[in-house]
């Protein structure tokens, strides 16, 4: 059973709506993207009204992004949308050994410098690693890729035995189901235990 040790740095001051940007490229995994959309993007007025989050899907690859299944996503926004994002989440990365396009890395670094919260689900940690955002930090990813993450980014303290790691501004999760746990953890940080539990029950 995975060890659920985490490092938590307390609740954040959250403005409403809090803009959550899911940053994707061609080959995005629909399940991991859906985790972000389900937890943060589905409005539940019976829990909180107005809903405190707004989800946007962003990509450097244009307004139509191919998934790793037999369909594509339309209406995807450009990287410019990251400039107003409070939280940026990279779902499972299309290829752990593939370096993201430079404009995406530049946008991630810029968002980090201005204080945006950065998150990854599953192999999305590799994208954060390529941006240099995990150096000197503890992080995790899917257990199948943990050794590879440690090899590619030797400055990262990779922990393969946890569901997620909270390093304050930067948070990473293990596999897809662990991504749900991380998103609910963020809900708890932002709006308290009662809110997070209600979202989890739904």
N, C-alpha and C positions, 0 to 999 in steps of 0.2 A: 504493500500500500504506500502511495506517495506521501512523503513528509510535507506537511502543509506549513512549515516555517516560512515566515515572510518578514520583511523589514518594512514597517509602516511609519510614515512620517506625519501622521495626523490628517485631519480634515482640511480641505482647501476651501477658500472663498470662491464660490461659483456664481457667475452671473447667469441670468436667464433671458433667452435660451442659450444654453451652453452648446457651442457648435462643435460637433464631433465629425471629423473628416476621415473617411476610410480611403486610404491611399492604395490604389491598385494599378496593375499593369496587365498587358495581355498574358493570359494563362492563369489569372486569379482563380482560386478555389472558391466556388460558390458557397460552400458550407461555412467556411471561415468568415467570409464577408457577411453571410446571413446572421452570424452570431452578433456582429456589431449592430446590424440593422434591427434585429429582434429586441436586443436589450435596450438600446438607446433610441432607436428610431420609431418604434411602434408606440403611438400615443395612447396612454391609459388614463383618461381623465378621472376615473374612479379612484385612482391612486394619488395623482397630483394634477391639478388644473390651474394654470396652464402647464403643459408638459415641459419639464425643464431642459430637454435636449432637442437639438436639431441635427440630423445626420445628412451629410453631403458625401457623395462619392466622387473622388478626384483621381485623375490619372495624367501622366505625361504622354500617353499614347493616343490622345484624341477623344472625341465624344462617344465613340463606339469601341468598347473593349471586349475582346474575346475571352471567354472563360476557358478553363481546362476541360469543360464538357462541350456539348454540341449546341451551345447558344451563346449569344453575346449580350452585353449590357449597353443600353442606349442612354443618352442624356447625361453622360458623365462630364463633370466639370474639369476645367483646366487647373494647372498647378497654382494659378493665381488665387484660387479659392482657399488655399492653405493659409493665406495671409490673415484671414479672419477666423481661423480655427482655434479653438481653445484646447482641444485634444485631437491628436492625430494618431490613427491606428493603422498599422500595416498588417493586413491579414496574411495568411500563409503565402510566402513568396514563391513565385512561379518556378524558380530554380535556385536552390541554396548556393550553388557555386557561380551563379551568374551575377555580375556586378550590375546594379541598377543604372539606368541612364543618368548622366551627370546632372541634368537639370533637376531630377528628383532628389539627388543627394544634396545639391545646393539648397533646395527648398526645405529639406529636413533640417539641415544645419541652421538655416535662417530662422525657422520656427523654434528650434531649440534655444537659440540665442535670445529670442524675445520672450521665452518663458512658457511656451506651449507644452502641455503634457504629451509625452510620447509613449506609445504603447505598441506592442506587437502580439500577434496571435500565432502560435506554432512557429513555422519557419520565417515568419515576418521579422524575426530577430536578426536574420542575416542582412536585411536591408538596413536596419539600424546600425548593425556592425560595420557595413560598408561606408556608412556616413560618419563613422568614427564616434558614434554616440555611446557605445557600450564600453569603450576603453576605460580600464580602471574600475569597472563596476561589476557587480554580480548580476547574472542574467541566466535565463533558461530558454529552452526550446523543446520541440518534440524529441523524445528520448532517442529516436532513430537517428537524429541529426546532431545530438549533443556533442559527440566526439569531433564531428566535422566543424561545428561552430568553434570549439576550443582550438582546433588546429588552424583554421583560417584566421582567427582573431586571438592570438596568444595573450593579448593584454586584457582579455575578458575573463572573469572568474565564472566559468560555466558550471551551474548546478543542475544536474540532470534528474534530481530526485525530489523536486518540488512541483506543485501545480502552477505557481506563479511567483514572481519576485517583484517586490515594490521597492524601488530605489528612489522614491520621491518623485522627481520629474519624469523618470523613465521607468516603465513597467513592462515586463515580458511574461508570457505564459508558455506552458508546455503545449500539448496537443490541443485539438479543437475544443473538446469538452472542458479542458482547463481554461480555455479562453472565455468560456461562459463564467467560470468562477472568478476570473480576473475582472471581467466587466461588472459583475455583481459587487465585487470588492470596491470598485471605483464608485458605483452607485452608493455604497455604504459610506465611503469617504465624503462624497459630495452632499448627501442628503440624509444620512443616518441609517440606523439599523432597521427601523420600521419600514422605511421606503424600500430599502434593498430586499427585505424579506417579502414585501408585497409583490415586487417585480419577479422575484424568484418563484413565488407560488404561481403566478400567471404563466 
